[in-house]
Structure formats: C-alpha cells, structure tokens
Amino acid sequence: MEDNTIILVDDNGEEYTMEIVLTFEDEQGNNYVLIRDPKGEDESIYAFTYDEDGNLEAVEDPEILEMCEEVLAAFDEEVDE
C-alpha cells in the first residue's frame, strides 16, 4: 500500500484503484483498512481486514462494521478540530 492507494482485483481480473481513508488496529490486534473509490459518484466507505501478508477480506459482520464507522467518525472529529 503506497501513495495512499490500494489496487483491488475482482473475480474477473479487473483492477480498481481505491483511496485509503484510514487504517487502524483494534484491541484484539486485528488490522483494518477503510477505503473509497475516488472515481465513485457517492462517498461510500468500504471496510476490510488485512493480515501481515496484505491479504484483504471484506468486513461483513454488522458489529464490526459499526465499530469501523465509530472509529471513522472519531477520526473525522479529530481532523475537523
């Protein structure tokens, strides 16, 4: 992950350059990356977990998604101050 971007490849081999919004680690040591499509029409943020090898897995658990939203909101508050 360099230059604040990450390239995702879908099942068809198509590549998408995404912007990294935030990375963080939770209390259990799980790593998260929040990304968005800089070319997208909306401002949707997508949450993924990643391991030490850089393997990504989409976050689907509603509780973890809520935690990611709370971390992002807290980050946005700090940036605004």
C-alpha positions in Angstrom: 0.0 0.0 0.0 1.8 3.1 -1.2 0.8 6.6 -2.0 -2.4 6.2 0.0 -3.9 4.0 -2.7 -4.6 0.3 -3.0 -5.5 -1.8 -6.1 -8.3 -4.3 -5.7 -8.8 -7.0 -8.3 -12.2 -8.5 -8.8 -13.1 -12.1 -9.8 -12.9 -11.2 -13.4 -9.4 -9.8 -13.1 -10.5 -6.2 -13.4 -8.4 -3.7 -11.3 -9.7 -0.9 -9.3 -7.6 1.8 -7.7 -9.1 2.8 -4.3 -8.1 5.5 -1.9 -7.1 4.5 1.6 -9.1 6.6 4.0 -7.9 5.2 7.3 -6.0 2.1 8.7 -6.2 1.1 12.3 -5.8 -1.9 14.7 -8.4 -2.9 17.2 -7.8 -4.0 20.8 -7.6 -7.7 19.7 -4.8 -6.9 17.2 -7.0 -7.1 14.1 -5.9 -4.7 11.3 -8.5 -2.8 9.3 -8.4 -0.6 6.2 -11.2 1.8 5.2 -11.2 2.6 1.5 -13.3 4.5 -1.0 -13.5 4.8 -4.8 -12.1 8.2 -5.7 -13.9 8.0 -9.0 -17.2 6.9 -7.5 -20.2 9.1 -7.6 -21.0 8.6 -3.9 -18.8 8.8 -0.9 -19.2 5.2 0.2 -16.5 3.8 2.5 -15.7 0.1 2.5 -14.1 -1.8 5.4 -11.7 -4.7 5.1 -9.5 -6.6 7.5 -6.0 -7.4 6.4 -3.2 -9.7 7.6 0.6 -9.3 7.7 0.8 -10.6 4.1 -1.6 -7.9 2.9 -4.5 -10.3 2.2 -7.8 -8.4 2.4 -11.2 -9.7 3.5 -14.3 -7.6 3.3 -15.9 -6.9 6.7 -19.4 -8.2 6.8 -20.2 -8.5 10.5 -22.6 -5.7 11.4 -21.0 -5.2 14.8 -17.5 -4.8 13.3 -18.9 -2.5 10.6 -20.4 -0.4 13.3 -17.1 -0.3 15.2 -15.4 0.8 11.9 -18.0 3.6 11.5 -17.3 4.8 15.0 -13.6 4.9 14.5 -14.0 6.8 11.3 -16.3 9.3 13.0 -13.8 9.8 15.8 -11.0 10.3 13.2 -13.2 12.8 11.3 -13.8 14.8 14.5 -10.1 14.9 15.2 -9.4 16.2 11.7 -12.1 18.9 12.0 -10.6 20.2 15.3 
